[in-house]
Each structure stands twice: as C-alpha cells, then as structure tokens.
C-alpha cells in the first residue's frame, strides 16, 4: 500500500508542477517536441535517482543537462550530414567548365578509398600521416591510394587534352 501512496504523491506533485517543468524545458530546447522528450527523460531520471520522491531542483537540473546533451547531439548530427553531402569540388571560377565537370565526374568514379584520401590530402590539407590517422590506415597505404587517384585523373586529363 505504501508504494501506491508514493505513486499518488508523485502524480499529485507532477500535476502541480508539470506546467513549470514544461515551460523550463521549452526555454532550454529548440522546439516543443524536444522539450517534451527532454522533460520525459528528466522525470524518469528523477524518479530513479530520488527513489520515487518528488524533487523540483533535481528535475530542473536534469532538464538543463538533457537539453544540453540533445543540442550537442543535434549539432554533431547536422555537421556530419553537411559533411557527407556531395561537396562542390571546385569552388573557384575556372576557364574550362567542361573540364571541371569532367574532372568532378571522374573524381566521383574513383574507388571510395582513393577518393577519401584524395579529399583529405588535397582539399583537407592533411599530411599522409594525418590522413592515415583519420582513416585508420598505414601512412604508406594513404600515399599509395593518393598516387593511384592522381594517376587515374592524369590519365583522364591526358586523354581529354589530346
């Protein structure tokens, strides 16, 4: 019976304070759905940490922490999604638009491993050692993939200029 009383106390307390918690969650998050999710997580965590006892301060602190965590996850995901979009490989003005289009097309045809190394080395400005760390491969493999990519592109360019 004591468990039922604790549940009723919790429900009464939640009914009294839920509006304030939700308002605070909305101030801490970027949209209403995120606020509801953060509030739910905070209430569950508070229930577990406080042993079923209502604790306003703990709920507010947990909402704040969960909102920060959510914002960081969202920002990281957005950055990853933007990074995975097909890059504009040549952003400066070039005299020969056809050659630029052909080169972009050929770069996209390279094997993924070569294209990754080429991107990190050429556009990322990394050394072979840094490319190796980023891709978890030996530096010699990074250098080989880079040379293979450049050789393939040189071959295409030499065919086009004949």
C-alpha angles and dihedrals in degrees: 000000000000090000090055091051090051090051091049091048089050092049092048091048092047092049089053098046106027093097092055092046092050092047090052091047090052090052090051098047138055100241143013095257091053089049091054092048092048092048092050092050090047093051093049091048091047091050090053097042097043094044093242094310116129112249118176096187092052092050092051092046092048092048088053093050094045091049091053091048091049093049091050092049091048093048092049091048091049091050091049092049093050091047092052094053115105103274124230093245097195114036099167126080112271127192096224110053092178092056091048092051091047092049092049090049092050093047089054089052093056116105111270093248093055094042091052093052092044091051095047094044101040106029098022093047093222125152119240088256091054092045088051092053093046093051097032093238133121116273090241090057090050090052092047093050090049092051091048091051092049092046091052091049093046090052092053092046093049091051090050095049096050 
